[in-house]
Amino acid sequence: MAAPDYVPNDTAAADRHYVSPPRRPQPWLADRPAELIEGQPMGAGLGVPGPDQGYALLLARRFESELMLAPGEHADDAVAGCVGVALKRAALFGRAPVSADLEVAFRVFGYLPPVPEEALVAWRKELFAGVSHPHHYAEARQLVDLVSEAALRMAPSEVEAACLNNRDELLAVSTSR
């Protein structure tokens, strides 16, 4: 909207605009505490970084009513153990976790149908015991490493079919002692 004629008008001010400096005076350096200079660290026990990983906990709680738990098993332990597997699967695909990641993780360990064998239930009961407690982080990380990368790359329907045929193909160890 134009200003009335009696309002003073500074035409020189209207022509001014921002001009950036010709160069940066000094280069940026990673000199702050906790700055990652060489990228994300990799190694045993460091996990698999991925975006929005906390969302997996919300998704996992939606599966709690469907979990097939044996007497003496706790849903918190199943969730804590399987969330790590789901996060690794999501990170392999370079995305945030989705419900299919949790479905694969729960199905591999027999918490979702098909009905698991008795040997698997006895094995996982011992393996998952107390994993939800923060002091058992190392055990939770070991659970993640038990599932093969090939199994993590499968679709949930393929994992379900593999569970019917031979679940041990999905794991790095044999569940039948």
Backbone as JSON, one array per atom type, in Angstrom:
{
  "sequence": "MAAPDYVPNDTAAADRHYVSPPRRPQPWLADRPAELIEGQPMGAGLGVPGPDQGYALLLARRFESELMLAPGEHADDAVAGCVGVALKRAALFGRAPVSADLEVAFRVFGYLPPVPEEALVAWRKELFAGVSHPHHYAEARQLVDLVSEAALRMAPSEVEAACLNNRDELLAVSTSR",
  "N": [[0.85, -1.16, 0.0], [0.61, 2.16, -0.84], [2.21, 5.03, 0.59], [0.85, 8.07, 1.96], [1.25, 11.36, 0.38], [2.26, 13.28, 2.14], [3.9, 11.91, 3.93], [7.23, 11.45, 4.83], [9.62, 10.06, 2.59], [12.19, 7.85, 2.29], [14.01, 7.07, -0.21], [16.49, 5.94, -0.65], [16.86, 4.1, 1.41], [15.11, 2.07, 0.7], [16.39, 0.85, -1.41], [18.45, -0.53, -0.3], [19.85, -3.73, 0.5], [20.61, -6.97, 1.88], [23.97, -8.0, 1.84], [26.17, -10.61, 1.7], [29.3, -11.33, 3.37], [32.4, -11.46, 1.5], [33.94, -13.78, 1.98], [34.45, -16.47, 4.35], [35.91, -15.72, 7.44], [37.41, -17.58, 9.0], [38.05, -21.12, 8.97], [35.64, -23.73, 9.77], [35.96, -25.67, 12.68], [35.97, -28.81, 14.34], [35.94, -28.51, 17.37], [34.62, -28.59, 19.73], [33.49, -30.03, 22.87], [32.65, -33.49, 22.82], [32.25, -33.63, 20.09], [31.81, -35.34, 17.07], [34.31, -36.29, 15.17], [35.2, -38.1, 13.21], [32.87, -39.26, 12.21], [30.08, -41.49, 12.99], [30.77, -43.67, 15.66], [31.68, -47.12, 15.34], [31.32, -50.51, 16.34], [31.62, -53.31, 18.64], [28.86, -53.66, 20.78], [27.94, -51.04, 20.52], [25.62, -50.64, 19.22], [23.17, -49.93, 16.6], [22.89, -47.1, 14.91], [20.05, -45.09, 14.13], [17.29, -43.2, 12.7], [14.85, -41.6, 14.82], [14.44, -43.56, 16.92], [13.14, -44.0, 19.35], [10.46, -44.28, 18.85], [9.95, -46.94, 18.42], [9.43, -48.09, 20.89], [6.84, -47.21, 21.51], [5.44, -48.45, 19.41], [5.95, -51.12, 20.06], [4.51, -51.49, 22.41], [1.97, -51.67, 21.44], [1.8, -54.24, 20.55], [1.72, -55.81, 22.78], [-0.64, -57.06, 23.82], [-0.99, -59.15, 22.07], [1.12, -60.88, 22.37], [2.49, -64.11, 22.8], [3.02, -65.48, 25.63], [4.81, -67.63, 27.8], [4.19, -69.31, 30.95], [5.76, -67.56, 33.56], [7.19, -65.87, 31.94], [7.71, -62.43, 31.02], [6.06, -59.6, 29.68], [7.43, -57.17, 29.52], [10.12, -57.96, 29.4], [10.14, -59.34, 26.95], [9.5, -57.25, 25.2], [11.66, -55.47, 25.65], [13.82, -57.02, 24.76], [13.16, -57.56, 22.07], [12.8, -55.06, 20.89], [15.34, -54.0, 20.36], [16.17, -55.67, 18.27], [14.29, -54.98, 16.34], [15.0, -52.3, 15.98], [17.52, -52.56, 14.87], [16.84, -53.75, 12.45], [15.32, -51.69, 11.27], [17.3, -49.71, 11.03], [18.99, -50.95, 9.21], [17.58, -50.6, 6.88], [17.71, -47.91, 6.76], [15.87, -46.14, 7.97], [13.24, -44.87, 10.14], [11.78, -46.85, 12.82], [9.11, -49.14, 12.04], [5.89, -50.79, 12.32], [6.2, -53.3, 11.12], [8.85, -53.96, 11.6], [8.86, -54.54, 14.33], [7.08, -56.66, 14.3], [8.51, -58.62, 12.86], [10.67, -59.02, 14.65], [9.37, -59.95, 17.03], [8.18, -62.24, 15.99], [10.31, -63.86, 15.15], [11.4, -64.76, 17.56], [9.3, -66.22, 18.5], [7.15, -65.01, 19.81], [4.91, -64.17, 18.54], [2.31, -65.68, 16.5], [3.38, -68.25, 14.16], [2.63, -70.88, 16.58], [5.2, -71.4, 18.9], [7.83, -73.89, 19.21], [8.35, -76.14, 21.99], [11.0, -76.3, 22.79], [12.08, -73.9, 21.85], [10.64, -72.06, 23.4], [11.56, -72.69, 26.0], [14.25, -72.06, 25.65], [14.2, -69.29, 24.95], [13.0, -68.28, 27.23], [14.93, -68.47, 29.2], [16.86, -66.88, 28.0], [15.69, -64.31, 27.7], [15.12, -63.55, 30.26], [14.81, -61.08, 32.63], [15.79, -59.06, 30.96], [14.64, -56.6, 30.59], [15.51, -55.01, 32.63], [17.72, -52.32, 33.33], [20.35, -53.05, 34.0], [20.93, -55.23, 32.51], [21.84, -54.68, 29.94], [23.89, -55.63, 28.27], [23.11, -58.26, 27.79], [20.75, -57.8, 26.38], [21.82, -56.64, 24.07], [23.2, -58.85, 23.08], [21.08, -60.46, 22.32], [20.17, -59.1, 20.07], [22.23, -59.58, 18.28], [21.85, -62.25, 17.77], [20.02, -62.66, 15.74], [20.06, -63.21, 12.32], [21.37, -61.17, 9.62], [20.24, -61.64, 7.16], [17.73, -62.61, 7.86], [16.66, -60.32, 9.01], [16.32, -58.74, 6.8], [14.19, -59.84, 5.53], [10.72, -59.88, 4.53], [7.83, -59.49, 6.67], [5.94, -61.56, 6.11], [7.55, -63.48, 4.89], [9.21, -64.14, 7.02], [7.36, -65.29, 8.72], [6.69, -67.59, 7.23], [9.2, -68.84, 7.23], [9.41, -69.4, 9.92], [7.55, -71.41, 10.2], [8.73, -73.45, 8.71], [11.64, -73.79, 9.36], [12.79, -72.4, 12.01], [15.31, -72.02, 13.07], [16.96, -71.21, 11.01], [16.73, -68.51, 10.92], [18.05, -67.58, 13.09], [21.26, -67.12, 14.69], [22.07, -69.19, 16.2], [21.3, -72.55, 17.29], [18.13, -73.46, 18.46], [17.17, -75.82, 19.38], [18.29, -77.98, 21.64]],
  "CA": [[0.0, 0.0, 0.0], [1.43, 3.37, -0.97], [2.1, 6.0, 1.68], [0.36, 9.39, 1.5], [2.29, 12.28, -0.08], [2.84, 14.08, 3.21], [4.81, 11.08, 4.71], [8.57, 11.48, 4.23], [9.99, 8.82, 1.94], [13.64, 7.73, 2.08], [14.16, 6.12, -1.31], [17.79, 5.26, -0.53], [16.69, 2.97, 2.32], [14.4, 1.02, 0.0], [17.31, 0.2, -2.33], [19.43, -1.34, 0.43], [19.54, -5.13, 0.77], [21.71, -7.67, 2.55], [25.06, -8.55, 1.04], [27.01, -11.42, 2.57], [30.73, -11.04, 3.22], [32.97, -12.19, 0.36], [34.48, -15.07, 2.39], [34.43, -16.71, 5.79], [37.22, -15.35, 7.95], [38.15, -18.74, 9.49], [37.34, -22.37, 8.7], [34.97, -24.36, 10.9], [36.71, -26.78, 13.27], [35.24, -29.6, 15.33], [36.75, -28.39, 18.58], [33.76, -28.59, 20.91], [33.45, -31.33, 23.55], [31.74, -34.52, 22.29], [32.08, -33.49, 18.64], [32.23, -36.54, 16.35], [35.17, -35.83, 14.08], [35.31, -39.09, 12.14], [31.59, -39.92, 11.99], [29.5, -42.31, 14.06], [31.65, -44.8, 16.01], [31.16, -48.45, 15.09], [32.02, -51.54, 17.09], [30.81, -54.2, 19.47], [28.14, -53.06, 21.89], [27.56, -49.65, 20.29], [24.3, -50.59, 18.61], [23.03, -49.52, 15.21], [22.16, -45.83, 14.95], [19.01, -44.86, 13.14], [16.45, -42.06, 13.06], [13.61, -41.69, 15.6], [14.37, -44.91, 17.46], [12.23, -44.08, 20.48], [9.13, -44.63, 18.36], [9.81, -48.39, 18.49], [8.83, -48.44, 22.18], [5.4, -47.01, 21.36], [4.94, -49.51, 18.54], [6.05, -52.4, 20.76], [3.42, -51.57, 23.39], [0.75, -52.04, 20.71], [1.83, -55.69, 20.34], [1.72, -56.52, 24.07], [-1.82, -57.91, 24.02], [-0.92, -60.29, 21.15], [2.29, -61.71, 22.66], [2.25, -65.45, 23.34], [3.99, -65.63, 26.71], [4.7, -68.84, 28.61], [4.2, -68.98, 32.38], [7.08, -67.12, 34.03], [7.73, -64.85, 31.04], [7.13, -61.11, 31.23], [5.96, -58.81, 28.46], [8.49, -56.15, 29.52], [11.36, -58.59, 28.92], [9.99, -59.61, 25.52], [9.57, -55.96, 24.5], [13.03, -54.94, 25.74], [14.7, -57.81, 23.91], [12.8, -57.49, 20.65], [12.92, -53.69, 20.37], [16.69, -53.87, 19.8], [16.17, -56.36, 16.97], [13.5, -54.14, 15.43], [15.78, -51.09, 15.67], [18.59, -52.95, 13.93], [16.2, -53.95, 11.14], [14.97, -50.37, 10.73], [18.53, -49.02, 10.66], [19.51, -51.58, 7.99], [16.86, -49.99, 5.77], [17.96, -46.47, 6.81], [14.64, -45.41, 8.27], [12.71, -45.0, 11.5], [11.08, -48.13, 12.98], [7.69, -49.27, 11.71], [5.34, -51.97, 13.0], [6.74, -54.51, 10.5], [10.11, -54.28, 12.28], [8.5, -55.2, 15.6], [6.45, -57.94, 13.96], [9.6, -59.55, 12.53], [11.42, -59.33, 15.87], [8.56, -60.8, 17.91], [7.91, -63.52, 15.33], [11.54, -64.67, 15.14], [11.58, -65.38, 18.87], [8.13, -67.0, 18.83], [6.17, -64.29, 20.62], [3.72, -64.05, 17.7], [2.08, -66.93, 15.77], [2.87, -69.55, 14.58], [2.94, -71.33, 17.94], [6.59, -71.85, 18.95], [8.14, -75.2, 19.76], [8.67, -76.1, 23.42], [12.44, -76.05, 22.95], [12.28, -72.46, 21.65], [10.1, -71.36, 24.57], [12.5, -72.89, 27.11], [15.48, -71.33, 25.32], [13.99, -67.84, 25.04], [12.66, -67.96, 28.62], [16.23, -68.27, 29.86], [17.58, -65.8, 27.31], [15.03, -63.02, 27.88], [14.84, -63.31, 31.68], [15.38, -59.87, 33.22], [16.4, -58.16, 29.97], [14.06, -55.26, 30.69], [16.23, -54.25, 33.66], [18.86, -51.62, 32.71], [21.63, -53.71, 34.27], [21.1, -56.33, 31.56], [22.01, -54.12, 28.59], [24.76, -56.51, 27.48], [22.3, -59.4, 27.36], [19.85, -57.3, 25.33], [22.63, -56.49, 22.85], [23.48, -60.2, 22.56], [19.86, -60.9, 21.64], [20.14, -58.46, 18.75], [23.21, -60.24, 17.43], [21.43, -63.62, 17.48], [19.2, -62.7, 14.52], [20.91, -62.99, 11.14], [21.02, -60.02, 8.79], [19.34, -62.13, 6.11], [16.38, -62.66, 8.45], [16.2, -58.95, 9.21], [15.97, -58.16, 5.5], [12.98, -60.51, 5.03], [9.4, -59.3, 4.8], [7.17, -60.22, 7.76], [5.32, -62.8, 5.62], [8.64, -64.44, 4.68], [9.65, -64.59, 8.35], [6.32, -66.21, 9.21], [6.87, -68.85, 6.51], [10.44, -69.45, 7.71], [9.14, -69.91, 11.26], [6.83, -72.68, 10.03], [9.64, -74.45, 8.15], [12.8, -74.0, 10.22], [13.06, -71.12, 12.67], [16.74, -71.9, 13.36], [17.62, -70.53, 9.9], [16.66, -67.07, 11.18], [18.9, -67.26, 14.23], [22.67, -67.48, 14.55], [22.3, -70.37, 17.04], [20.22, -73.53, 17.24], [17.31, -73.42, 19.67], [16.94, -77.19, 19.85], [19.56, -78.4, 22.28]],
  "C": [[0.9, 1.22, 0.0], [1.18, 4.29, 0.21], [1.56, 7.32, 1.12], [1.53, 10.31, 1.16], [2.96, 13.04, 1.05], [3.79, 13.26, 4.11], [6.18, 11.11, 4.05], [8.96, 10.09, 3.71], [11.49, 8.81, 1.69], [13.86, 6.66, 1.01], [15.48, 5.38, -1.26], [17.68, 4.03, 0.36], [16.01, 1.8, 1.61], [15.32, 0.25, -0.94], [18.32, -0.69, -1.62], [18.93, -2.77, 0.59], [20.79, -5.79, 1.34], [22.7, -8.19, 1.53], [25.96, -9.33, 1.99], [28.48, -11.06, 2.37], [31.33, -11.91, 2.11], [33.52, -13.57, 0.74], [34.32, -15.22, 3.89], [35.82, -16.41, 6.33], [38.05, -16.55, 8.41], [37.37, -20.01, 9.17], [36.68, -22.91, 9.96], [35.82, -25.53, 11.38], [35.83, -27.5, 14.28], [36.04, -29.6, 16.62], [35.91, -28.34, 19.85], [33.79, -29.96, 21.58], [32.38, -32.22, 22.92], [31.46, -34.37, 20.8], [32.6, -34.76, 17.96], [33.01, -36.12, 15.12], [35.15, -36.81, 12.91], [34.0, -39.85, 11.91], [31.16, -40.75, 13.18], [30.43, -43.47, 14.38], [30.94, -46.13, 15.77], [31.96, -49.44, 15.93], [31.06, -52.35, 17.93], [30.14, -53.42, 20.6], [27.69, -51.63, 21.68], [26.19, -49.52, 19.63], [24.34, -50.15, 17.16], [22.24, -48.22, 15.21], [21.15, -45.71, 13.81], [18.12, -43.72, 13.59], [15.24, -42.45, 13.91], [13.4, -43.06, 16.24], [13.43, -45.06, 18.65], [10.82, -44.49, 20.1], [8.89, -46.14, 18.45], [9.17, -48.82, 19.81], [7.31, -48.27, 22.14], [4.79, -48.12, 20.51], [4.92, -50.85, 19.27], [4.91, -52.56, 21.76], [2.1, -51.95, 22.72], [0.67, -53.55, 20.47], [1.64, -56.47, 21.64], [0.54, -57.46, 24.25], [-1.79, -59.17, 23.13], [0.21, -61.26, 21.48], [1.88, -63.04, 23.29], [3.35, -65.72, 24.37], [3.73, -66.93, 27.46], [4.65, -68.43, 30.09], [5.63, -68.65, 32.84], [7.74, -66.1, 33.13], [7.01, -63.53, 31.27], [7.14, -60.33, 29.92], [7.06, -57.76, 28.39], [9.81, -56.72, 29.02], [11.29, -58.86, 27.42], [10.12, -58.32, 24.72], [11.0, -55.44, 24.5], [13.98, -55.71, 24.83], [14.43, -57.64, 22.43], [12.89, -56.09, 20.07], [14.31, -53.48, 19.75], [16.79, -54.51, 18.43], [15.42, -55.52, 15.94], [14.27, -52.88, 15.03], [16.91, -51.41, 14.7], [18.01, -53.14, 12.53], [15.86, -52.61, 10.49], [16.22, -49.63, 10.26], [19.16, -49.63, 9.41], [18.84, -50.99, 6.75], [17.0, -48.47, 5.77], [16.73, -45.64, 7.11], [14.28, -45.58, 9.74], [11.96, -46.33, 11.61], [9.61, -48.04, 12.6], [7.19, -50.57, 12.34], [5.85, -53.28, 12.39], [8.05, -54.92, 11.16], [9.85, -55.02, 13.58], [7.89, -56.56, 15.33], [7.51, -58.99, 13.65], [10.33, -59.97, 13.8], [10.64, -60.26, 16.79], [8.34, -62.18, 17.3], [9.14, -64.43, 15.34], [11.71, -65.42, 16.45], [10.32, -66.11, 19.35], [7.11, -66.32, 19.72], [4.87, -64.02, 19.85], [3.54, -65.37, 16.96], [3.03, -67.07, 14.58], [3.35, -69.95, 15.98], [4.37, -71.88, 17.97], [6.73, -73.25, 19.55], [8.5, -75.05, 21.24], [10.14, -75.79, 23.66], [12.74, -74.56, 22.8], [11.8, -71.68, 22.87], [11.04, -71.49, 25.76], [13.77, -72.09, 26.89], [15.3, -69.83, 25.5], [13.66, -67.4, 26.45], [13.93, -67.66, 29.41], [16.95, -67.05, 29.29], [17.01, -64.42, 27.61], [14.82, -62.65, 29.35], [15.57, -62.06, 32.18], [15.95, -58.86, 32.25], [15.84, -56.74, 30.06], [14.75, -54.4, 31.75], [17.45, -53.59, 33.03], [20.22, -52.27, 32.94], [21.92, -54.83, 33.28], [21.23, -55.83, 30.12], [22.84, -55.05, 27.71], [23.98, -57.72, 26.96], [21.32, -58.99, 26.25], [20.59, -57.12, 24.01], [22.96, -57.85, 22.25], [22.26, -60.77, 21.83], [19.79, -60.35, 20.22], [21.08, -59.18, 17.79], [22.83, -61.68, 17.08], [20.64, -63.74, 16.17], [20.08, -62.35, 13.33], [20.44, -61.79, 10.34], [20.07, -60.44, 7.67], [17.9, -62.19, 6.62], [15.82, -61.26, 8.64], [15.76, -58.3, 7.9], [14.71, -58.8, 4.9], [11.73, -59.69, 5.35], [8.75, -60.09, 5.94], [6.52, -61.53, 7.3], [6.37, -63.88, 5.36], [9.15, -64.99, 6.01], [8.63, -65.58, 8.91], [6.45, -67.57, 8.53], [8.12, -69.58, 6.98], [10.25, -70.03, 9.11], [8.4, -71.24, 11.19], [7.76, -73.79, 9.56], [10.79, -74.77, 9.1], [13.22, -72.66, 10.81], [14.56, -70.92, 12.92], [17.52, -71.22, 12.24], [17.66, -69.02, 10.12], [17.63, -66.63, 12.26], [20.32, -67.74, 13.99], [23.01, -68.71, 15.39], [21.12, -71.32, 16.87], [19.45, -73.49, 18.56], [17.0, -74.8, 20.2], [18.25, -77.76, 20.36], [19.87, -79.83, 22.04]]
}
